[in-house]
Amino acid sequence: MLARAHTFTIEDLHTRHVTVEVDVRRGLPGFAIVGLADTAVREARDRIQAAILNSGYEFPARRITANLAPGDVRKAGPGLDLALACALLAASGQLPPQALERMALFGELALDGAVRASRGTLAIAHATQRAGLATLALAGGRAHEALLIDGLRVLVVEHLRSAVRVLSGGAGDPVPARAAANTRGHVSADGQAPVPDPGTTDLAYRDPAALDLADVIGQHHAVRAIMIAAAGAHNALLSGPPGTGKTMLAQRAASILPPLDKREAIEVSRIHSLMGTEVRALAVARPFRAPHHSITAAGLVGGAARGCVGEVVLAHNGVLFLDELSEFARPTLEALRQPLEDGRVAIARARHSAVYPARFMLLAATNPCPCGYAGDGERCSCSETDMARHRRRLSGPLLDRIDVLANLAPEPERELRAPALMSSEQARARVKRARERQAARLSGERVTVNGHMDARMLRLYVRLDERCEEMLRTARRRGLLSARGEHRVLRVARTIADLGPSERVRARDLGAALAMRPDVALAASRAA
Amino acid sequence: MSSSGRDRGTPGACAICRRRSWLLSALSGPLDFCARDRGRLIELLALADDELLRAVAGRRARELKSRYERFQADEPAPEENAGAICRHRRGYPPSLRGPAAPHMLSVAGGARRLVKLTGAPVVSIVGSTVASDYGIQMARSLARGLAASGVTVAASLADGIAVAAHAAALDAGGASIAVMGGGLEVSCPARRRSLYEQLTRAGCAISELPADCGGRRWGQLAAERIVVELASLTVLVEADDTEGDLAGARIAQALGRTVAAIPGRVTSPLSRGTHALLIDGAKLIRGPRDALELLYTHDARTDQPAPQAAAGALQAHTNLAPRLAALLERVGAGDDTPDKLTRDRGDCAEVLLALSELELMGLLARGDGGRYLPRDALPT
């Protein structure tokens, strides 16, 4: 007899629909799984047999063939166990087969028949809904992830026996209490207030409320620069001696970005769910990734192993922060060029290739010179050779994609008691308004923020008056701006005007953008 | 003053002087050993060939002596386009007449151009190799103003002040002379390659050593002596109180040339040397205007009046809007970051705009760490 069940497998960042077909017929007893299954799936044979027997069902002593369709998709992970077991029970007549047609099953089986949660639940739930299946049955451990998807019926099955009951028309197990609770930085599906969870260690879900721009004392110029960068999604470089608050400021950048919208939230949550992070609620805070400078190119963009995504993908829709930029290996930084340009990263390896979303805002921090005190009078002890080496490490293609340079100077002591420039909430509100203006202006384009405008859009949307044109001409004549540098200045000037708010780009907007342009101080040699 | 067949490649230098040049490069090692003592090195360079051989060749004296005598036979053909000029030719820089002056100079950019450039008044700019932003800007300001007034700037091609002076002189459309510490191309560091190319297009690079002689410490010191001997005025821009930073200025003083210095902050170690020199009686100058005045009052060769220096910068200063002038003065007084300038709750965007405007006018430059600094001294 033949039975069919539906489940999903995870391939890189995508979920693939898998139909499990189980045929039980007369013949030499045996259990074969065919259809490009990996080791974890083939090991399912023994788990399923033990689970079925330990749950009090009969494991048919016949020839059992399980086929996982489509045959060209590699099936991975233990999440297929539940579907296999249920299809087997239906094929051996211990379960009505009709219910299996309308439902997706996902979970790993323990030998005693208990169902365990598997990674990627949110993505599976999302895929179930898109595949047109109304119901998803899965373990309680991560049911809360599936509950985040609107319009999907989620049935919790804690045991194989519960699954049989559900498939026979019975009710599911109760949803575990903690699935309804929220973690920091998240809003649950039912919109309840967040409950602090001291156990959360995941950097991506840093509590935005705990890191506030109001903690940054002084450094008003740099705070403004970061706000401008956030408002236009410009990549920014923070430069300053040790102890001036570069890292502190960067960590607060995510807190002034507007919250994720629903589509972005699902994208972000899916990625983190697939990477094994437990997702307890849709992310509202933007991801903030801060890899250590010893990271390799594969670690940054992914591709070390199949399905292993890099930091740029984990930072999708959020902030990628590279502290001590000059310490990163050159090839690692070179690998950032494509994601910075296209908002995605294409990985091609010998045995697989994949394209991942990777649209993030790059924040980098660096010392102005190897000793860190360049420009600080006599404190800098670097020779010109040191400086040249430092600049060479920073300059080049990566610096070409940075729009805003924020310099931080040591704050005199009296400034340490000065008020902060603004709180994250105030900054976020201004950023939000500025982004709304940009989105309205760019409504006909495929981009929504100034930072992503290309040369054509700049011509179309950044109109300059005669005084501004003259300023640009002078800057070009003096060799302060290259063609690319001019584009960057125009983008930033447009954002500063949007923050104003002003519909026109005024001289003061352009002047401020020029003052924040990244080249000279770092890229050009000091003397020559 | 032979002009034998083998002299075709370097038409401006006689065999005797080329042999001297070869001898210096052959004695490069022992001379480097003497480079620790500036006075001794200068004394050695003032010796005649055979005395020099006796003084420093040591155990290799006999071997070098025989090679010296056979020199004409195994001397390699000089590079095609690098000109040369020796002390026996007309047009050889008249200022190079001291006892330790070089006997010949290889010239990248053409001997004829060197003759022309040294016909004009020459000012040498010397200073520290690890200069501060202030020093760099003052060197640039000085070189820019002098070059724009038709004065030739001379400096070595060492890091810091010297390189800044060359770059600014070339930027201003003028010409400068770079004295190399070794063979012309060989001793040019890779990072100075483009500056060197620029130099040889508008000005020239010179060396008393043959093309294949690598740069060494004694060569740097020897180059410094040529730099200051070429010029009738030597300006020390920024220097610590060390032998290396002060070498040029001290040699100029020993030669009896006019020496001037641009003052710095008394709290900076990079002002110790300049201030020591000022106390010793060097002239205090603030920029190209003072330098020109000094040059044309002390240089007996010139009977023409001093030209108006750095007209561009001066004009920009005088026509400045009051708000920009006030800001420029604040930057010069030490409020050099946007944060410091908006401390009194001024309009941040207006301050940034004013800073950018001043930068576009060429009155401010952005230095390391995002600090702004004036590119010229304040007008008087």
Contacts between the chains, C-beta under 8 A, distances in Angstrom:
chain1	res1	chain2	res2	distance
A	218	B	339	7.0
A	219	B	339	6.8
A	220	B	339	5.8
A	220	B	342	6.6
A	220	B	348	7.2
A	221	B	337	7.0
A	221	B	338	4.3
A	221	B	339	4.8
A	221	B	342	7.4
A	221	B	348	7.5
A	224	B	348	6.6
A	239	B	369	7.1
A	239	B	370	6.8
A	240	B	369	6.8
A	240	B	370	7.9
A	241	B	369	7.1
A	368	B	368	5.2
A	368	B	369	4.7
A	368	B	370	8.0
A	369	B	368	6.7
A	374	B	368	3.8
A	374	B	369	5.5
A	375	B	133	6.2
A	375	B	367	5.5
A	375	B	368	3.5
A	375	B	369	2.9
A	375	B	370	7.3
A	375	B	371	4.8
A	376	B	369	6.3
A	377	B	132	6.8
A	377	B	268	6.4
A	378	B	132	7.6
A	378	B	267	7.8
A	378	B	268	5.5
A	378	B	269	5.6
A	378	B	270	7.0
A	380	B	368	7.4
A	383	B	129	7.7
A	383	B	130	5.8
A	383	B	159	7.3
A	384	B	129	7.1
A	384	B	130	6.8
A	384	B	159	4.0
A	384	B	160	6.4
A	385	B	159	7.5
A	388	B	191	5.7
A	405	B	370	7.3
A	407	B	337	7.0
A	407	B	369	5.9
A	407	B	370	2.4
A	407	B	371	7.8
A	408	B	370	7.9
A	409	B	337	4.9
A	409	B	339	6.5
A	409	B	340	7.8
A	409	B	369	6.2
A	409	B	370	7.0
A	409	B	371	7.2
A	411	B	339	7.8
A	415	B	343	8.0
A	471	B	356	7.2
A	471	B	357	7.5
A	471	B	360	6.1
A	474	B	360	4.4
A	474	B	361	7.9
A	475	B	360	5.8
A	478	B	360	6.6
A	478	B	362	6.6
A	480	B	359	7.1
A	480	B	360	7.3
A	496	B	349	7.6
A	507	B	353	6.1
A	508	B	349	4.4
A	508	B	350	6.2
A	508	B	352	7.5
A	508	B	353	4.4
A	509	B	349	7.4
A	510	B	353	7.8
A	510	B	356	7.6
A	511	B	349	7.4
A	511	B	352	5.4
A	511	B	353	3.0
A	511	B	354	7.4
A	511	B	355	7.4
A	511	B	356	4.0
A	511	B	357	6.5
A	512	B	348	7.8
A	512	B	349	5.3
A	512	B	352	4.0
A	512	B	353	6.5
A	512	B	356	7.5
A	514	B	352	8.0
A	514	B	356	4.0
A	514	B	359	7.3
A	514	B	360	7.7
A	515	B	338	6.8
A	515	B	352	4.3
A	515	B	355	5.4
A	515	B	356	5.1
A	515	B	359	7.9
A	516	B	352	7.8
A	520	B	366	5.3
A	521	B	366	5.3
A	521	B	367	7.0
A	521	B	368	6.3
A	521	B	369	7.5
A	521	B	370	6.1
A	525	B	191	7.7
A	526	B	133	7.3
A	526	B	136	6.1
A	526	B	367	7.5
A	526	B	368	6.8
A	527	B	131	7.6
A	527	B	136	5.4
A	527	B	159	7.3
A	527	B	160	6.7
A	527	B	163	4.7
A	527	B	164	4.0
A	527	B	167	6.2
A	528	B	163	5.4
A	528	B	164	7.2
A	528	B	166	7.6
A	528	B	167	4.3
A	528	B	192	7.3
A	528	B	194	7.9
A	528	B	195	5.1
